[in-house]
Amino acid sequence: MIPMSYYLFLSSILFSISLAGIFLNRKNILIMLMSLELMFLSINFNFIIFGNYLGDLTGQIFVFFILTVIAAESAIGLAIIVVLYRNRHSINVDDIGNLKG
C-alpha cells in the first residue's frame, strides 16, 4: 500500500509546476490555460486521494462537477484564443486589452 503522503507530494508538485507556468509565462495565453488546467487536475487529485482515504464517495462525485466546469472553461478559453488569433494574428496576453469595443 502506497502511503497518502506520496500522493499528496505528487499533487503538490503538479500544483507548483502549474503555478510556475502561470507566473513565469505571461505572454502566451495557451500555456497559461494549460497551466490552469493542470492546477485544477492537481486539486481533483487531492479530492480523490482524500475520498479514497476516508472511504467516502463525496470527493469523487465532487470531482465530476469540477471536471464539467473545467471542460466549459477550456471550451470558452479556446474560443477566446481563436477569436484573438483571427483578429490580431497572435495569442499574446497583451493583445487582449486591444479587443475592447
Secondary structure, 3 states (H helix, E strand, C coil): CCCHHHHHHHHHHHHHHHHHHHHHCCCEHHHHHHHHHHHHHHHHHHHHHHHHHHCCCHHHHHHHHHHHHHHHHHHHHHHHHHHHHHHHCCCEHHHHHHHCC
